[in-house]
């Protein structure tokens, strides 16, 4: 964040992070990274209940992270803005560095 944000801007940013704070939503995004999927395909792939997948897709759609398109009787979801994966990679990189530091602290020291 290069500049100071107003309160309403901070709330919008926090809302986006809140959307990403649910593991099923992250799994859906990860799956959609490979291409569009229907609810049924996501249910099978993620081994989850249809109601939960539909609910989480609704949250992701409302947040503008996924788009949807009707194909006959099915609705296919896809990533609306791939920038989301840049953010995920930043967070994953931090987690990896933290784990490496912690592992290093527990390694025996050579004398």
matplotlib code that plots the C-alpha trace (Angstrom):
import matplotlib.pyplot as plt

x = [0.0, 1.8, -0.5, -2.8, -6.3, -9.5, -11.6, -14.1, -11.1, -9.7, -13.1, -13.2, -9.7, -10.6, -13.7, -11.6, -9.3, -12.3, -13.6, -10.2, -10.2, -12.3, -10.4, -13.2, -13.2, -9.5, -9.9, -12.5, -10.2, -7.3, -9.5, -10.7, -7.2, -7.1, -10.2, -13.9, -15.9, -19.6, -20.9, -21.2, -17.6, -16.4, -18.5, -16.8, -13.3, -13.4, -15.4, -17.8, -21.5, -23.3, -25.0, -21.6, -20.0, -22.9, -22.8, -19.1, -19.3, -22.0, -19.6, -16.8, -19.1, -20.4, -16.8, -16.0, -13.4, -15.3, -17.6, -20.3, -21.8, -24.7, -24.0, -27.3, -28.6, -25.3, -23.6, -19.8, -17.7, -14.3, -11.7, -12.6, -9.3, -6.1, -4.5, -5.9, -3.2, -0.5, -1.9, -2.1, 1.6, 2.7, 0.9, 2.3, 5.8, 5.5, 4.2, 7.1, 9.7, 8.3, 8.4, 12.0, 13.0, 11.3, 12.8, 16.3, 15.8, 15.4, 18.3, 21.3, 24.2, 27.5, 30.5]
y = [0.0, 3.0, 5.6, 6.1, 4.8, 6.3, 4.3, 3.1, 2.0, 0.0, -1.6, -2.6, -4.1, -6.0, -7.3, -8.7, -10.4, -11.7, -13.4, -15.1, -16.2, -19.4, -22.6, -23.8, -20.5, -20.8, -24.4, -23.2, -20.4, -22.9, -25.3, -22.5, -21.5, -24.5, -23.3, -22.8, -25.3, -26.0, -26.4, -30.2, -30.4, -28.5, -30.7, -33.8, -32.3, -30.8, -33.6, -31.1, -30.7, -28.9, -26.4, -25.4, -25.0, -22.9, -20.7, -20.1, -19.4, -16.8, -15.1, -15.2, -13.9, -11.0, -10.1, -9.9, -12.7, -15.1, -14.7, -17.0, -18.0, -20.2, -23.2, -24.9, -26.2, -25.5, -22.4, -22.3, -20.3, -18.8, -16.4, -12.9, -11.3, -13.5, -10.9, -12.9, -15.6, -13.0, -12.1, -15.8, -16.3, -13.4, -14.9, -18.4, -17.0, -15.4, -18.6, -20.5, -18.0, -18.2, -22.0, -22.0, -19.6, -21.6, -24.9, -23.2, -22.2, -25.9, -27.2, -28.4, -26.0, -27.3, -26.7]
z = [0.0, -1.3, 0.2, 3.2, 2.5, 3.8, 6.1, 3.4, 1.3, 4.2, 4.7, 1.0, 1.2, 4.4, 2.6, -0.2, 2.3, 4.1, 0.9, 0.6, 4.3, 3.6, 2.5, 0.2, -1.7, -2.2, -3.4, -5.9, -7.2, -7.5, -9.5, -11.7, -12.5, -14.8, -16.7, -16.3, -14.3, -13.6, -10.1, -10.7, -11.8, -8.7, -6.4, -7.8, -7.9, -4.5, -2.9, -1.4, -1.1, -3.9, -1.5, -0.1, -3.5, -4.7, -1.6, -2.0, -5.7, -4.8, -2.5, -5.0, -7.7, -5.5, -4.7, -8.5, -8.4, -10.6, -13.6, -14.7, -18.1, -18.9, -21.1, -21.7, -18.4, -16.6, -15.3, -15.8, -13.5, -14.4, -13.0, -13.7, -12.7, -12.7, -10.4, -7.5, -8.1, -7.7, -4.3, -3.4, -4.5, -2.3, 0.7, 0.0, -0.4, 3.1, 4.6, 3.0, 4.2, 7.8, 7.7, 6.5, 9.3, 11.9, 10.6, 10.6, 14.2, 15.1, 13.1, 15.2, 15.1, 13.8, 16.1]

ax = plt.figure().add_subplot(projection="3d")
ax.plot(x, y, z, "-o")
ax.set_aspect("equal")
plt.show()
